[in-house]
Amino acid sequence: MAQLLAPRFWEQVDMRFDRVAIGLSSLCLAHCLATTVLLALASAAGSLMHPLIHEVGLVAAILFGIVALGRGILKHGYMMPAAVGAFGLGIMAGALTLEHGGPEIVWTVIGVAILALGHDLNRRATY
């Protein structure tokens, strides 16, 4: 009985991880845009600009990528969604090395969009 429930359980986990990862990508995008607007309105946006937020967010994105995209490879065997997602994560990581402001925001948004595309490709390949 437990063997019959295990595949269904993992199917639900796979679907949820990709959806949560896409949602987190959207929150990241909203954070980047909100920070830009706040920066334009005020000279300091306070804790929204703290580098730790970006580092923790990148670690969370990497962990979700490993779980969701890795499980996708095991489930459907396609490497492209994971490769696209990893490329987006790489762009996001590279953006952290740039000066806070214009270029960092642009490259982070591009990386987030590519990562979300990878998760969407993974979700479509799986279901």
N, C-alpha and C positions, 0 to 999 in steps of 0.2 A: 504494500500500500504506500509506504513512504517513497519507494522508487517511482511510483506513478505521480506523486505530488512534486517531487524535486524538479523535474523539467519545467513544470508550470510555474513553480516558485521563481526559478531563475529567469523565465521569460518575463515575469512581472518586474523583477529587479532590473533586468536589462532595459526594459521600456522606461521605467521610472528614472534610472540613472541618466539616460540620454535626455529625457525631458527636464530633469533637474539641472543638468549641465547646460542645456540651452537657456533655461531660466536664469542661471547664474551668469551666463554670458550677457544676457539682457541687462541684469543688474549692474554688471561691470560697465557696460556701455552707458547706462543711465548715470552711473557714478562719474564717468569721464566727462560726459556732457554737463552734468550738474556742477562739477568742479570748475569747468571752463566758464560757465555762466556766473557762478559765484566769484570766481577770480576776476571776471570782467566788472562785476558790480562792487567788489570790495578788494582792497589791496591784499588781504589775507583771508583765506577760507577756513582757517583754523584746523581742526583735526581731520577734515576731509583731505588735506594735503599731506598728512603724515606718511612718510615712506613705508612704515610698517603695514599700513592698510594694503598697499600695493603688493608687498612681498607676501603677506598672508593670502591675499586673493590669488596670486600666481600659484602658490603652493596648493591651494584648494582646487584650482583649475587643473593642475597637473595630476592631482590625486583622482579627481573625477574622470579625467581623460584616461588614466591608466585603467581604472575599473570599467568604465563604460565602453571605451574604444577597444580595450583589451578583450573584454568579454565578447564584443562584436566579432573580433577576429576569430575567436574560438567557436563562435556560433555559426557565422556565415562564411568564414574563410576569406573575406575580402580585406586586403590591406589598405586600399585607397582611403576609406574613411579615417583610419588611424593615421595615415600619412598626412592627410589634409589637416587633421586636428593637431598633430605634432608640429606641423609647419606653423599653424596659428599660435601655438604655445611658444614656439621659438621666436616668433615676431614679438609676442607679448613680453617675453623675457628680455629680448634685445631692447625693447622700448624702455625698460627700467634703467638701462645704462645711459639714456639720454637726459638732457637737462629737463627739469620739470617745467612743463608748459607746452607750447605749440607742437613741436615735433614728437614729443613723448605721447601726447594725446592722440595725434593722428595715427601713429604706428600702433598704439594700443588698440584703438578702435578697429583698425585693419586686422590686427591679430585676433581680436575677439570675434569679428565677423567670420574670419576663416575657420576659427575653432568651432563656432556655432554651425557652420556649414559641414564640418567634419562630423559633428554629432548628428546632424540631420541626415547626412548620407548613411551613417551607421544605423540610425533608426529605420530608415527606408529599406536598407538591405536586410535588416533583421525581421521586419514584419511585413 
